[in-house]
Amino acid sequence: MKATPIIQNCLLGSLMLAALQWSTPVMGQTVSLEKKWETPATLKEPESVLYDKANKVLYVSNINDPAAGKDGNGSIGRISLTGDVQEVEWVAGGMDSPKGLGLSKGLLYVADLTNVVVVDINTGKVIRSIAVKDAGMLNDITVDAQGVVYVSDSDKKRIYRLNNNQAEVWLENDSFQKPNGLLAHQGKFYMVDMGTGIFYEVDKKTKSLRKIAEGLAGGDGIVPYGNDFIISNWNGEINHVSANGEVKKLLDTKADKVNAADIEYIPAQHLLLVPTFFANKVVAYEVK
């Protein structure tokens, strides 16, 4: 039987609706966190955690008395992917206030107040300490696809780049208050200013800034989540930030006085790692 024009229009409309449903991205995707494990409270003011995929281990920086400054008692610990603290002080000595961590070509780079400490991950030995001239408080580290190391200086409102084991000013901007979290990802560069709460994309060639989101005061660590981002607030929040700048709070532990410092994310396991600073733990959450 030949279809009538009315039936034809209904069929065409149904097909067009189905095609639209298949081709249109899901908007307003719900993201949530479910706690999976936490380490014992044996760490020493953990500020940053970093995943070493090759060795299937987590590195964590222990500030150990943040108020003391140059005291020489900072360290790097190691944690298993199930939350066992393998060594609280895997690397001890030669560090004052270690914070951000980055891996490049078999070396672990540590932002340590006014120096970048370099550790051989095969031996756990410090092989050099790179003094950063006129540094205030080195904070976060990121490494781009070419293995270039970048370091933020929250006090001097700068981002440095390492070149032949020397630090050079890569970005300095009067609009910054306390630049902290850095992320080099898929050829792009991102930074969150924990003072202004603004999350930027930085053009690596021109150094121009594009504001992605705001309202992220205390912004600390940045990790990619698909096309979006997860950003921690040192005071005790985890936020999901969409590519178009929408901010959604996923976790708030401020009332419990539990911080959320420089985070790490393992996509294959959907696992978000949160160092809790004064609570002396790393807590793992499954991102759903």
PAKE-978954 format. One record per residue: x, y, z of N, C-alpha, C, O in turn; residue in one letter. Coordinates in steps of 0.1 Angstrom, whole numbers, plus 5000, padded with zeros to 4 digits. Layout:
<recs>
XYZXYZXYZXYZa...
</recs>
This chain:
<recs>
500849885000500050005000500950125000501950135007m500550224992501350344991501050435003499850455006k502150495009501950575021501350705017501650765006a500450755025499850885023500850995027501850965034t500651125022501551235026501651255041502751285045p500551225048500551245063501551145069502351175077i501351015064502250915070503750935066504650915074i503950985053505251015049505951115057507051105061q505151225060505651335069505951285083507051325089n505151195088505351145102506651055102507451065111c506850975091508050885091509250975089510250945096l509151075081510351165079510651235091511851255095l509651285099509951355111510551265121511451305129g510151135122510651045132512151015128513051005137s512450995115513850975111514751095114515851075119l514251215112515051335115515251345130516351385134m514251315138514451325153515451215157516251245166l515351095152516350995156517751035152518651015160a517951095140519251135136519751245145520951245148a518951335149519351445157519751395171520751435176l519051295176519351235189520751165189521451175199q521051105178522251035176523451125174524551095179w523251235168524351325164524651435174525751495174s523651465182523851585191524451535204524051445210t525551605208526251565221525351585233524451675233p525451505243524751515255525151635263526351645266v524251725265524551845273524251835287523451755291m525051905296524751905310525051765316524351715325g526151695311526451565316526751575331527451655336q526151475338526351465353527651405356527951295351t528451465364529751415369529651405384529151495391v530051295390530051275405531251195409531951135401s531551205422532651135428532151035438531251055446l532850915438532550815448533950775455534850735448e533950785468535250755475535550605474534750525476k536850585470537250445469538250395480538150285485k539150485483540150455494540750575499540750685493w541450565510542350675515543550605522543450495528e544650675522545850625528545650645543544850725548t546550575551546650615565547150765566547750815557p546950825578547350965580548750965584549151025595a549650905576551050895580551950985571553150995573t551251045561552051145552552251275560551751295571l553051355554553551475561553151605553553951655546k551951645555551351765548551551735533552251815526e550851635527551051605513550351715504549251755506p551151775495550651885487550351845473549351895467e551051755467550851715453551051565452551851495459s550251505442550351365439550451345424549751415417v551351255420551551235405551651085402552351015409l551051045391551050905387552150875377552350945367y552950775381554050725372553450595365553550495371d552950615353552350505346553350385343552950275345k554550415340555550315337555850225349556050105347a555850285360556250205373554950175381555150115392n553850225377552550195384552650235398552350155407k553050355401553150405414552750555415552750625405v552350595426552050735429553150805437553550755447l553650925432554551005440553751105448552751165442y554151135460553551245467554551335474555551285480v554351465473555251555480554851585494553651625496s555751575503555451595518556151725521557351735522n555351835524555951965528556551945542557651995544i555851885551556351865565556651995572557752035573n555652055578555652185585555852295575556952355573d554752335568554752445558555252575564555852655556p555052605576555352735582556852755583557352865585a557552645584559052645587559852705575560952755577a559352685563560152735551561352655549561252535547g562552715548563752645545564252565557565052615565k563752445558564152365570564752235566565252165575d564752195553565452075549564751945552565351845551g563451955557562851825561561751785552560951695555n561651845540560651795530561051665524562251625524g560051595518560351465512559351425501558351495499s559751315494558851265484558451115489559351045492i557151085489556750955493556250875481556150935470g555950745483555450665472554250585478554250535489r553150575469551950515473551550415462551750445450i550950305466550450215456549050265450548550355456s548650205440547350245434546150195441545050225438l546350125452545250085461545350155475544650115484t546250245476546350335488547250285498547250345509g548150195496549150155505550350255505550850275494d550750305516551950395516553150305516553450245526v553850295505555050215504556150275511556850205519q556350405510557450475517556950615519556650695509e556950665531556550795534557650895529557450995523v558950855531560050935527560950855518562050815522e560450835506561250765495562550845492563650795490w562250985490563351075488563351175500562351245501v564351175508564451265519565751335519566751285514a565751465524566951545524567051625512566751575501g567551745513567751835502566551905497566551975487g565451895504564151965501563652045513563651995524m563052155510562552245521560952235522560452205532d560352265510558852275510558352225497557852305489s558552095494558152045481556652045478555852015486p556352095466554952105462554752035449554751905448k554552105438554252045425555251945420556451965422g554751845412555551735407555351725392554251745387l556451685385556351655371557351555366558451545372g556951475356557851365351558251405337557451445329l559651395335560151415321561351335319562351355326s561251245309562451165305563151095317564351105318k562351025325562850945336563251025348563850965357g562951155348563351235360562051295366561151335359l562051305379560951365386561451505390562451525397l560651605386560851745389559951795401558751765400y560551855410559851895422560052045424561152105425v558852115426558852265429559152275444558252245452a560252325447560652335461561052475466562252505467d560052555468560152685473560852785463560252855456l562252775463562952865453563852785444564652835437t563752655445564552565436563652455430562552425435n564152405419563452285412564452175415565552165409v563952075423564851965426564551855416563351825413v565551785411565451685401565851545407567051535412v564951455406565251315412565251215401564351215392v566251125401566251005393565350905398565550855409d564250875390563250785396563750635397563150555404i564750605390565350465391566050445404566150335409n566750555409567550535421566950605433567250575444t565950695431565450775442566350875447566250915459g567350915439568451005444568251145437567851155426k568451245445568451385440569751405432570851385437v569551435419570751455410571151595408572251625404i570151685410570551825409569451915416568251865417r569852035419568852135424569052265416570152315417s568052305409568152415400567652545407566452555410i568452635411568052755418567352845408567852865397a566252895412565452985403565653135409565253165419v566353205401566753345405565553425408564553435400k565553495419564453585424563153515426562153585425d563153385428561853315430561253355444561953385453a559953345444559253375457558753245463559253205473g557753175457557253045461556852965449555752985444m557752875445557452785434556352695439556352645450l555352675430554152595434553852475426554052365430n553352495413552952375405553952355394554752445390d553952235389554752195377553852125367553052045371i554152155354553552075344554652045333555652125332t554451945325555451905315554651885302553651815301v555151955291554351945278554851815271555651735275d554251795259554451675251555951655247556351545244a556651765246558051765242558951745254560251735252q558451735266559251715278559751835285560551835294g559151955280559652085286558852105299557652085300v559652145309559052165323558752315325559552405323v557552335331557052465334556752475349556252375355y557052585356556852595370556152735373556552835368v555152725382554552855386555152905398555652835407s555153035399555653115411554553195416554253305411d553853145427552653215432552953355438552153445437s554153365444554453495450554953605440554553715441d555653565430556253655420555353665408555653735398k554153595407553253605396553853575383553553645373k554553465383555253425371555053275368554653195376r555353245355555553105351556953095345557253165336i557752995350559152975345559052855335558252765337y560052855327560352735318561752695320562652775320r561952565321563352515322563952495309563352435300l565152545307565952535295567352505298568052585304n567852385294569252335297569552355312570552405316n568552305320568752315335568852455341569452475351n568252545334568252685338566752725337566052695328q566352805347564952855347564952995341565653085344a563953015331563753145325562353185327561453095326e562053315328560653365329559953345316560453395305v558953265316558153235304556953325303556553365292w556353355314555153435314555053515327555153455338l554753645325554553735337553453825333553553885322e552453845342551353925338550754005350550653945361n550554135348550154215359548754175364548354215376d547954105356546554075361546653955370545653925376s547753885371547853765380547953815395548453915398f547353735403547553755418548353645424549353665430q547953515422548653405427548553285417547753195420k549253295406549253185397549653055403550753045410p548852945401549152825408549152705398550152675392n547952645397547852515389548152535375547652635368g548952445369549352445355548952315348548952215355l548652325336548352205328548752225313548252315307l549752145308550052135294549352015289549651905294a548452035279547651915275547251935260546652035257h547551835252547151835238547551955231546752015223q548752005233549352115226548852255232549252355227g548052255242547552375248548052385262548652295268k547852505268548452535281547352605289546752705285f547252565302546252615311546852655324547852605329y546152755330546652805344545452845352544552915346m545452815365544452875374545052965384546152925390v544553085386545053175395544253165408543053195409d544953115419544153085431543853215438542953215447m544353335434544053455440542753515434541853555441g542753525420541553585414540453485411539353515409t540853355412539853245409539553235394538553175390g540453285385540253275371541053165365542153145368i540353085356540952975349541253015335540253055328f542453015330542853065317543352955308543952855312y543152975295544052915285545053015280544753125277e546352965280547453055276547853015262548152905260v547953115253548453085239550053075241550653165245d550552955238551952935240552853015231554053045235k552353065220553153155211553153295215554153365216k551853345216551753495219551653525234551853645237t551453425242551253445257549953515260549753565271k549053535251547753595253546953505262547053375261s546053565270545153485279543753485274543153585269l543153365275541653355273541053295285541353185290r540153375291539453335303538453225300537553245291k538553105306537652995305536553005315535352995312i536953025328535953025339536453115350537653145350a535553145359535953225371535253165383534453075382e535453225395534853175407535553055413534952975420g536853045409537652925414538752975424539852925423l538353065433539353115443539952995450539152905454a541252995453541852885459542252775450542752675454g542052805436542352705426543752645427544752725428g543952515427545252455430545652365418546352405410d545152245418545452145407544452145396543252165398g544952115384544152105372544451965365545651935363i543351895362543551775354542551775343541451825345v542851715331541951705321540951595323541251485329p539651615319538651515320537851515307536851595306y538251435298537651435285538051575278539151615278g537051645274537251775269537051885280537252005277n536751835292536551925303537751925312538851865309d537551975325538651975334538051955348536851975351f538951905357538651905371539651985378540851965376i539252075387540152175393539852165408538752175413i540952155416540752155431540852295436541552385430s540252315448540452435456541152395469540652315476n542252455471543152415483542352415496542652335505w541352505497540552505509539652385512539252365523n539452305501538652185503537552165494536452115498g537752195481536652165471537252105458538452125455e536452025452536751975438535652025429534452005432i536052085418535052135408535252075394536452055390n534152055388534152015374533952145366533052215368h534852165356534752285348534652245333535552175328v533452275327533252235313534052315304534652425308s534252275292535052345282534452485279535252575275a533152505281532552635279532552715292531852825292n533152675303533352755314532352735325532352805335g531452635324530452605335531152535346531852435344e530952585358531552525370530552455379529452515382v530852335382529952255391530852195402531852125400k530352215415531052165426530752015428529651975428k531851935429531751785430531951745445531451635449l532751825452533151775466533451905474534051995469l532951905487533252015496533551955509532651905516d534851965513535251915526535752025536536451995545t535352145532535852265540535352255555536052285564k534052205557533552205570534252105579534352115591a534852005573535651905580537151945581537951875586d537452065576538852115576539752025569540851995574k539351965558540151885549540451955536539551985529v541751975533542152045521542051955509541851835510n542152025497542151955485543252025476543052125470a544451965477545652035471545751995456544851995449a547051965452547351945438546951805433547751705436d545851785426545251655423545951585411546751645404i545551455410545951375398544751295394543951265402e544751265381543651185375544251075367545051095358y543750945368544150835360542950795352542050725357i542850835339541650805331541350665330540150625330p542350575328542050435326541250375338540550275336a541450425350540750375362539650475367539050445377q539450585360538550685364538850725378537850755386h540050735382540450755396541050895398542050935391l540450975407540951105410541651095424541051045434l542951145424543751135437543751275443544151375436l543451295456543351425462544251425475543951355484v545351495474546251515486545551615496545051715492p545451575509544651655518545451745527544851805537t546751765524547551865532547551835547548151735551f546951915555546951905569546351775574546651735586f545451715567544851585571545851465569545551355573a546951495562548051395561547651265553548251155556n546751275544546351155536546251195521546151315518k546151085513545751105499544451025498544350905503v543451085493542151015491541850995477542051085468v541350875473541050845459539550835457538750785466a539050895446537650895442537550845428538350875420y536450765426536050725413535250835407534250875413e535650875395534850985388533750915379534150835371v532550945382531450885374530650985366529750955359k
</recs>
